[in-house]
Amino acid sequence: MTTSIRKTIRIAGSDAESLCPGDPVQLSCGTEGCPSNCCKNGPHIILNPYEIARICTASGMSYEDLLDIVETDRANGFPLVMLPRDPFCHFWTDAGCRIYDSRPLACRLFPLGRVFEDGASHFVLPDRNICTGLAASPERTLEQYLAEQDTACLIAMADRWIEFVTEMEHAGLPDKPVTSVAFHMLVYSPDTPPSDDSGRTFSSSEERFLVRLETARRKLPRFLRPF
């Protein structure tokens, strides 16, 4: 957990009070009669490059192949890569999620929501996320629930991603399609080298992701400012 400050968070168009690490939660996915609406008929899940790399590895897909099954958009020059859930997620099956161990953070948190604000992650339980498939479970704390869902590393990488995007937003990059193309090439695609040193090895996927961000910090402004 990164914060114990309770505050009002704006999420999905409404206000919700942030949860503290010791707050009790009673969340558990029920299997009987569950419509899997966390995997179906919901808003698109926006993916960050760390999650994309994990999904490509787990599914055996190249980034080019992944782009065939996701939705893409552009906001202020920045590309958005989104996992659609209409009519259901590409990786959902009657037997469960095909990439469960590499599922995105949003999937692990549901029905909780997360907002990165003032340098910290805040967690809430939005009214719109209440799922009829949730069954009562023994009481646990928010901190315990997040640990059970193995969220720590994904939260840390998501925080670093938001910090990176915020830096790029202040770098004055052009709001043009070329910005989106550069981000796909240098940041999003796990198939491109994360650094200029093609022979460099990495001890973890997290290190590889952080090096990719550092490389992009240097290269994106030089590549795009002439435009």
ABEGO torsion letter per residue (X at the ends): XABABBBBBBBGGBBBBBBBAABBBBBBBBABGBAGAAABGBBBBBBBAAAAAAAAAAAGBBAAAAAAABBBBBBGGBBBBBBBAOABBAABBAAEBAAAAABBAAAAAOABBBBBBGGBBBBBBBAAABBAABBBBBBBBAAAAAAAAGAAAAAAAAAAAAAAAAAAAAAGBBBBAAAAAAAAAAAABAABBABABAABBBABAAAAAAAAAAAAAAAAAAAAAAX
